Amino acid sequence: MENKQIAISQFGDPDVLVTQVSPIPEPLVGEVVVKVHFSGVNPIDVKTRAGLGWAASENKDNLPWVPGYDISGEIISVGSQAERFNIGDKVAGFIGFPLQGGGYSQYLSVSESALSLVPSAITLEAAAALPLAGQTALQALDKAGVKEGMRVLILAGSGGVGHIAIQVAIAAKAEVFTTCSEANLDYMATLGAHAVNYKFSPVSERVEEADVLIDLVGGDAALDALNCLKDGGTVVTVPTLSAELICEKAKLLGFNATGMLVDPNPEQLDALLYMVSVGLVKTEIQHIYPLDQVAEAHKQIETGHTRGKILLDMQC
Ligand SMILES: NC(=O)c1ccc[n+]([C@@H]2O[C@H](COP(=O)([O-])OP(=O)(O)OC[C@H]3O[C@@H](n4cnc5c(N)ncnc54)[C@H](OP(=O)(O)O)[C@@H]3O)[C@@H](O)[C@H]2O)c1
C-alpha cells in the first residue's frame, strides 16, 4: 500500500500541486494513523500555494510541502500510550496548523489529542467540512461576545466560515444579517439570515444598529460595513491581510475591534460535531474533487464564490 500526498512543489499557479508517494507512516508515541477519507480545502491553502502569507514564508525552504489542515477518516493503527481511540474509529481533526500542514495525505500519523470522534450520525464528508472553518466561526462569534437578542452582521455568509457562523449565531438566538450575491440569497434565507445582495447596494444602505460585525471579506466591504454598527459596537475581522487597517479605522470610530488567528481546539470540534448531529448546523459542501483534481479544487476556491466548503476525496 502506498501513501499518496498532494504537495506544493514550488510556489505558483494550481499546476505546481504534484502527487508524491511516501510510505504509510508508523504511529509515534501518543499518535494514531488515520486513513484520510476527506481533506478540506481552505483559502489559506490556496494563498500558501501561491507563495503568500506566513505559512508560505516559513515553509519556503521546505518544499515540496504538503498542505491541508482539515481531515476526516478512520483509525488504522494506534501507537503506544495512545488510549483514546480504537482501530476502526471514525475521527476528524484540525491538524498541523499553521506551519506543518499535511492534511492532503491518504495516511497521516497525528497526536490522538488533536482528534475528535465522529458520531455515527455524521458523515465523514460533513466532518471534514467543520474543523478550520467551523472553529473560525465559533472563535469569531465568541470574541465578539455574540448572545441572544444581538443584531449580528456577518459578511460573506455563504462561504465556508460564514455558513457555519450564521447557523451558530441563530442557534444562540441572535438576529443575523449577511451579505452575498444574488445566487446565494435564497440559501441565506433558508439558514434564517436577512441577506443583502452586496452587488446591488452597499450593506451600509441596508443594515443599521448592528451590535456586532463579523467580517469575512476584508478591504472596502469591511470598511463600508462599519457604518452598520451602533455606538460601542464590536468588530471581529477575520481575513488577516486587511485586519490592521480595519481595526485602526474601527477604533477611530469608537468601536471595539480585533483581528484573529484561529486556534485549533478539539473540544470545539466536538461541539460542532454535536451541533451537526442534533441538526443545529448543516454543513454545505459545494463539491468534492478526487485528489488528482486538486488543481480544480484550488481554482474553485480562487473564484472567491464557493458556497460552503470544497473537499478532496483522498481515497478515489
Ligand atoms: N484569520 C483566520 O484565522 C482565518 C481563518 C479562516 C478563514 N480566514 C479568512 O477568512 C476569509 C473567509 O474564509 P472562507 O473560508 O469563508 O472563504 P470562502 O469560503 O472562500 O468564501 C467564499 C464566499 O465569499 C463570498 N463573497 C465573496 N466576495 C464577497 C463580498 N464582497 N461580499 C460578501 N460575500 C462575498 C462568496 O459569496 P458569493 O458567491 O455570494 O459572492 C462565497 O460564498 C478568507 O479570507 C480566509 O482566508 C481567516
The ligand as an ORCA input file, in Angstrom:
! r2SCAN-3c Opt
* xyz 0 1
  N      -7.668     34.610     10.466
  C      -8.004     33.322     10.432
  O      -7.652     32.533     11.322
  C      -8.854     32.823      9.293
  C      -9.470     31.562      9.404
  C     -10.335     31.154      8.372
  C     -10.531     31.963      7.263
  N      -9.865     33.155      7.170
  C     -10.107     34.063      6.035
  O     -11.473     34.471      6.103
  C     -11.997     34.642      4.796
  C     -13.265     33.784      4.617
  O     -12.898     32.416      4.626
  P     -13.858     31.324      3.991
  O     -13.226     30.010      4.166
  O     -15.249     31.520      4.475
  O     -13.789     31.763      2.448
  P     -14.625     31.215      1.209
  O     -15.390     30.001      1.599
  O     -13.702     31.098      0.059
  O     -15.669     32.408      0.919
  C     -16.390     32.363     -0.263
  C     -17.654     33.191     -0.100
  O     -17.326     34.584     -0.067
  C     -18.445     35.284     -0.592
  N     -18.021     36.602     -1.064
  C     -17.041     36.890     -1.948
  N     -16.924     38.240     -2.078
  C     -17.852     38.798     -1.252
  C     -18.218     40.125     -0.933
  N     -17.610     41.184     -1.487
  N     -19.190     40.325     -0.020
  C     -19.836     39.268      0.548
  N     -19.535     37.986      0.281
  C     -18.545     37.751     -0.597
  C     -18.960     34.410     -1.702
  O     -20.355     34.614     -1.821
  P     -20.987     34.940     -3.272
  O     -20.594     33.796     -4.160
  O     -22.440     35.040     -2.999
  O     -20.324     36.229     -3.722
  C     -18.612     32.979     -1.238
  O     -19.742     32.252     -0.781
  C     -10.853     34.295      3.844
  O     -10.160     35.487      3.518
  C      -9.948     33.409      4.684
  O      -8.612     33.410      4.241
  C      -9.029     33.596      8.167
*
